[in-house]
């Protein structure tokens, strides 16, 4: 009998999210290669994810900081950092700390979910792009969930797929709580209090069913005398 495997589903979903995020980063790099002016703009991807525990220890000894953004763009002396996230991903504690330090040092920081959003973030930071085929680059239209965010602590719109996933997850949680409550009430003795901290003490309530049961017991005792 096969059932729902939440662990397997979570692992597969996480793998798909990472692949989608990597694809958007590759698209962003292709756009920068095509549109960034090398005379005024320097850019690079930042890779600080260790491949093993030992590699992480060696990086830490060399001063590599955890939580660094994915891309660095310097335009006319102004650094801009881009942090890519999957459709449902959010910034973690270390990334928030790095963001605060970068902004305090005069840099700009953006969280994005797509290559187009990253380009719009650079445009909002004042980065100018080269003309291609005699045409000036124009910011693309973005969906509500796709817009770049300067402050990740401010909630943004969620992707429709993510909203539906969260709705189904909440529905499953409600169903499990309801089932657990029904099972708990089925095994609770009549006339006792099953609330936490009560110890199953008597409630003091006499139900009609309890009255009838007591009456039958009394009648049986009278016959035995």
Order of alpha helices (4+ residues) and beta strands (2+ residues): alpha-beta-alpha-beta-beta-alpha-beta-alpha-alpha-alpha
